[in-house]
Amino acid sequence: MSTVQDIAARVLERVADKNPAADAAVTVSRESSALTRFAESFIHQNVADECYRVVLQVHVDGRTAAASTNRTTPDAVSALVASALAAAALTQEDAGWAGLSPRQDVHTTGNWDEATAAAAPDARARAVRSFVDAAAGLACAGYCQTKSVEAAFANSAGQAVSARSTQASMDAIARTGGSDGAARTAAIALSDVDGAELGAAAAAKALAGREQFGLEPGRYEVVLEPGAVSDLVSGLLWQGLNGKAVVEGRSFARLGEQQFDPAVSLWDDSTDEHATGLPFDAEGTPKRRLELVTAGLTAGIPHDRRTAAAGGSETTGHAVEGGDRMGALPTDVRLGPGATDDLIADVERGLLISDFWYTRALDPKTLIYTGLTRNGVWLIEDGRLGSAVSTLRFTQSYVDALAPGAVLGVSRSMQSSPRAIAPMAGGSSSLLVPSLRLASWNITGGAAG
């Protein structure tokens, strides 16, 4: 057995020694993360961290409690078990307890690249150098990161699974005196992070955005690049396509209804070749592909054991640590591609938007969000890119933006984002999205409001 499996077994043995009647579930992870930061085109920081994390949940006499530690010595394990059992004795009865996950096999052991797991600072520095060299002499800033996770789950019902994964990512900008251009990617292997390609793309955006003008508020046809689409998809998942939100009546989602344009298909799959999330969830349930939206039809909702029991459904393997507060979340999400990469040619007058930021939900039921554009906006006229536009504020329902008839085009090419959908889920997460051409986006002002 691996070290993480050994530790998980020791924790369960200690629980059984202290209270044989307790239901127990433990996740043990060994996480390594290394980060190279750069600013003004110079590397200024290399940091690395490696740690264990042990999370124990116990259910005793109708009460549930959890405890965690980053130490794995016998004394630390004993203290962890004692803390969890003591907390359970003091908590209220847990009416929503849905029991432990039964014994099941995982469908994959994760996607792992040894070179990425062992990457030294100079390997990340070479990627940074490639970005800077390709950025046409512009000042550059950002990061290159490598991560690896080895994890094991075990419970007192006999479930025991383990997996490991790696992820490499880069997110950086090139800037002129008054404009920024950004580029980013994430992959299983550092060798698939092309710093030169990213640097050239960021520089081109920065140079194209140097002379900006203000734009009047109103509704505009838009082409959203993958950075902006990533924010839109994350909003759908956090606030709507979420089992807890559905059970509590806070979600827009209505299973089986055509709530989106037929061009929209969305799914989660931690078993595919691009996945960087773990192939089992925080409850030890193996993950499988889950169709969320199929040709515009709302097809599935991520559930953990609690929300599934409350909603009369079955878990989909999307439990995360802290899910009693935020619900179940997917970790390897894909928005299906279209058939062309030229989304601008048929736009008479609209906007090309690179990124959103500072986005906040104003109404979780209708998914009305407000936020700002970032890293470049351009006017589109008669199918051609025109002048750069200064930062804009929007107030827009993400659901309405994707409603039937509202999606006018989806790009064939996809981009992998380092954006973490569920940072508390354990391991990493992956998000693959295309660009979208949308019929209407509500611009409500500039950066000042």
N, C-alpha and C positions, 0 to 999 in steps of 0.2 A: 504493500500500500504506500501511497505517497505521504508526505508529511502532513498535508492538509487532511487527508483521510484518517491518518493516525490520530490527529488532534480531535477530529469530530467523534471518532469512536471513544476516545478517552472522556470527552465531555458527557456523552450518553451514559457511559459506565458510571461516572460520578453521580449523575442524576439518579440512576437506578439504585445506587448505594444509599443515597440520602432519602429518597422517597420513591419506592417501587411503584406507587400508584400514579405518579405524575406522567402525563403525556409530555414529550419533549421533542424539540426540533432544533437543530444547530446548523449554521452555515459557517464554514471556515474558509477564508480567502487569504492568499498571499499576493499582494499587489505591489508592483514595481512601476514607478513613473519617473521619467527623466525629461527635463525641459531645457531647451536652449532659447533664450530670449535675445532679441537684437533691437536696437534703436539707432537712428542716424546712421544706418547701414553698418553698424559695428555690434558684434556680440558683446553683451555686457553682463550676462548671467548664465551660468550652467548650474542647475540644481537637480538632485536625484533623491528619491525617497523609496524605501522598501519597508513594508510593514505587514504584519499579520492582522487580521480582523476576525474576531470570533463573536457571533451573535447567537444567543440562546433564547428560545421561547419555551415557557413551561405553562401547562394547564393543569391545575390541581383543584379539586372540589368545586368545579364550575368557575374558577377564576383564572385569568390569564395575565402573565407578565413577561417582560423580556429584559435582558441585560446584555451588555457587550464589553469586550476588552480587546486590547491590542497585545496582550501578553499571553504566552502559551506554556509557561512553566506549570508543573503540577500544583503548586500553591495558587497560581493565578487561576487555573481551571477550577479548583475547589472554591475559591472566592467568588468566581463567576456564578457557579451553581448555587452557592449559598445566597448570593444577592438576588438571583431570579426567584428562588423559592420563597425568600422572605418578602419580596415585593408582591408575589402572588397572594400571600396570606393577608395582605393589607388592602388589596384592590376589591372593587365591587364585582359582583357576579357578571360573567360575560355571556349575555344572551345570544350574541352573534357568533359564538364559537362554532366552527364548521368541521372540526376534527382534523386529524392529520392526513397528509397525502399517503395513499397506499403505494405499495411497491410497484414501480414502473421503470422501464429502461429509457434512457435518453436516445434520441435519434441520431445524434452526432456528439463527438467529444470536443467540438469547438474548432475554430480556425487559428492556427498557430504558425508563426514564422520565427524560427530560432534566431536568425540574424537581427531581427527587430527586438526580440527580447533581450539580446545581449549587446545592443547597439551602444557604442562608446560616444562620448561627446564629439569626437572628430567626424563621426558619420553624420550626425545632425548638422555640424558646422559646414560640411560640404553641401548639404541641401540649402542651407542659408546662403552660402557663397554663390550658389547657382542662381538663387532668387535675386540677390543684389546685383550680380553681374548682368543679369538680363533686364534690369529695370532702368536702362537708359540714363544712368547717372542720377536718378532721383533719390531722395532720402527715403530709406526703407525702415520699417519697424514691424515686429511681429514675433512669432514663436514657431519652433519645430519641436514636436513632442513624440516620445515613444512610451508605450505602456504595455504591461503584460499582467495577466491575472490567472492564477491557478486557484480553483475553488472546489470545495466538496460540501455536499449537503447530506445529512443523515437524520432520521427521526426514530422514535421508539416503536413505530409501526412497521419498521423493517425497510423503509425506503433509504437508499444510499446511492447517490450519483456524484459524478465529478466531471470537470471539464477545464479547459484552459483556452485563453484567447490573447491575441496581440492586436495593437492598433498603433499606427503612425499617422501623424497629422501635421499640417502646416496651415497657419492663418496669418496673413501679413498684408501690409499696405505699402504702396509707393505714393509719395506726395510731392506736389509742387508747393508753391507758396500759398495757394488758396484752394487746392482741390486734392482729394484722395482717390485712389483706386485700390480695390481690395481683391484678393484671390485666396482661395482656400481649398483644401481637399483632405480626405481621410482615407486610409487603406489599411489592410491587414499587415502589409509589409512596407518598411521604409523605402525599399527599392522602387516602390510604385509611387512615391511622392516626387513629382517632377518640379524641382524648385525653379528651373529655368522657364518652364511653361507658365508657372504661376507668376513669376516676376515680370515676364513680358506682358501678360494679361493685365496685371495691376498697373503697370506703367502706362499702357495704352489708355486705360480708363482715366487715370490721373491727368494725362495730357489732354484728353478730349474734354475734360471738365473744367478747364482753366477759366473760361469766361462764362459766367453764369448770370441768368436774369431771373427775376421773380415771376411767379405765375398766379393768375387769379384763381380763387377757389372755384370748385365746380366738379362735375362728374366727368371723368376722362376714361377713354379706352386705355388699357395699359398692357404692356408686356413685362411681366415679372420674371427677373432672372432667378436662378436657383437659390441665391441667398435670401431673397424675399419670400420665395415659395416655401423655404424651410421654416420660416417663422409662421406662415399661414398653416402649414400642416401641423406644426407643434401645437398651435392654438386649438385646432380641431381635436387633437388627442387629449390634451390636458383638461379641457373644459367640457367636451361633448362626447367623444367616442371613448367613454370611461365608465366602467361598470358602476362605480360608486355614484357618479353624477346621474346615471340613468335610474338607479334604484331610488335615489332621493328626489327625483323629479326635477333635476336642475339641467338636464341635457336636452338639446334639440333633437337628438337621434330618435328615429322611429323605424324600427327594423322592418324591412320589406317594402319601404316606400322609396319612390324616386325623388330623393332630396337633392341630388346633385346632377350635373350635366352628364350625359352618357359618355363623354370623353374622360371622365374621372374614374379611375380605379386605384384603390389604395389597399395595401396589405402589409402585414407584419410577418417576417420569416427569419427566425434566428437559426435556421438550419441551412440557409443557402450559402453559396461560396463567398459572398461579400460580407457576411454577418460578423460583427465583432462583439456582440452580446453573448452572454452565456446561454447554453441550450436548455437550461432549466431555471425556474423562477425561485423567489425567496421562500416558497413553500415546498420546494423540491419537485414540483410538477414539470415534467418534460414539455418543452415548447414544440409547437408545430405551426405550420403556416396558418394564419388567420386572415380571411378575407374581411376587410372592413367596409369597403365600398366597391361594388362590382358594376361597371358600366353605369354609374350614377345611382345605383340602388344601395341603400344602407343595408349591409349584409351581415355585419358582426360587431360585437362589443367585447373589448378586453375585460375579462373577469378574473378575480382571485377566488379562493374558496368562500370567503365571507360574502362578497357581493353576488356570487353565483347562487349561494343558498338563499339569500334574501330575495333574489329576483327569479327564483325557480328555474335556474339554468345550471350549467356545469362550468367549472373553471376552465379557462383557456390557457392557463400557464403564464399569467402576467402579473403575479403578485410581486410587489416590491417592498423593501424595508420601509416602514412608515405608511404602508398602504391603508391602514385604518383611518388615516387622515386624508390622503390624496387619492386613494383608489388604485386600480390596476392600470399599468402603463406598458405599452409595447417598447421594444428596444431596437428592433431592426426593421425600419419602416421603408417602404418603397411606394412612390407615386408613379403609376404606369406611364411609359413614354408614348409619344405620338408618332407621326409619320414624316415630319419635316422639321428642319432647323431654321427655316426662314419665317419667323413669326411677324416680322416687321413689314414685309413687302405689301401687305393688303391693308395696313393701317392708314387711314386718311389723315387723322389727327389724334395723337395720343401721347403716351409717355412710356419710356423705357426706364425701369426702376431696378437698381442693383440690389439694395438691401433695405430691410426695416430694422429699427431698433427702438428701445424704450417703449415697446408695445405693451399695453395693459388692457385687460378685458373690462369694458364698461357694463356689459350685460351678459352673464354667462349663459343665459337661456338662448338668446339670439346670436351669441358670439359677436357682438359689436365690440370692436377693438379700436383703440386710438394709438397712434405712434408716429414716428418720424422716419423719413427716408434717410439713407446714409450711403456714402461711397459712390455717389453718382446717379443723377437723373437727367434724361435727355428728352427733348421734344421730338416727336415723330410727326412728319408731315409728308403726305403723298408717298408713303412707303419708304421714306429715307430719314436717317437720323439727322436732326438739326442741332440747335444750340443746347448747351447745358443749362439746367435749371437748378436754382438754389434749393436748399433743404425744404421739404414740404411736410406738413402734418396731414394725417388722414384720420377719418372716423368712418369705419366700414364694418359691416357684418361679413365675417369670413364665410359663413354659410351662404348668404345671398350672392357673394362674389363667385361662387362655384355652382349656383343653382342651374336647373335645366335652361339651356339657351344662353347662359352667361359665359361659357368657356368657348372661345372662338378658335383656339389652337393650342396644341401641346407639342413641345419639341421632341425630336427623336433622341437627341443626346441627353445624358443624365449627368448629374454632378453629385459626388459624395461629400457630405458636409460633416465637419467635426463637431457640429452642434449636438449637445447631449440632450436627448429627449427625456431620459429617466436617469439622472446622475446618481440616484440612490439605489438603482436596481442591482448593483454589483456588476463588475466588469465594465465594458464600454458599451457604446450604442452606435448604430449606423443609420444614416438617413440618406437615401438616394432619391433625388427629385429632378424633373425636367424644368424647363421654363414654361410659363403659361401666358397665353394671350387672353385677356378677360375683357368683357364688353364694357364694364363700368367699375370705376373706383372713385370713392368720394374724397376729394381733396378739400380740406377745410381751412387751410391757412399755411403759413410758413413756420419757421422754427420758433418764432416768438409767440405763436398761438393761432 
